[in-house]
């Protein structure tokens, strides 16, 4: 089960990274809140949950 959360987190990381690279290349930073939420909520929370699930459950 923790593998699913880890893979989901890495999927969000790829999406957030691609969005950040697109914003940097186009010099259009309108989607900065979207990028930040994808990286924080999607990637960081999923990876922390996967680690906690592996360690405690």
N, C-alpha and C positions, 0 to 999 in steps of 0.2 A: 504494500500500500504506500509506503514512503517513497518508493520509486516513482509512482504516479505523480505525487506532489512535487518531487524533484524535477521530473521531466516537464511538468506544467510550469514550474518556476523558470526553467531554462527556456521554455517556449516564450514566456513573457519577456525574458531578458533579450531574446533575439528580436522580438517585435519592438521593444523599447530602444534597443541599440539601433535598429534600422530607422526608426522614427527620429532619433537623435542625429544620426548621420545625415538624414534628409534635411532636417532643420539647419544643420551646420552648412551643408552644401548650398542651400537656397537662401541662406541668411534671413529666413523667415521664422521667427521664434514664437509664433502665435500659439502653437500646440505645446508649449513648455509645460503647462499644468497636466496635459494628457500624458506626456512623456514621463513626468515625475511620478504620476500615479501608477502608470504601468510598471515602472521600475520598482517603486516602493511597495505598492499593494500586491502586484502580481508576482514579481521576482522575490523580493526580500521576505515577504510574509510566507510565501509558499515554501521557500527553502528553509526558513526557520522552523516552520511546522513539520517539514519532512525530517529535519534533524531531531526535533523534540519527539516526534512519533517513533523514530528509530531508537532513541536513547531510553525513553520511558515506557513505551508500550511494547 
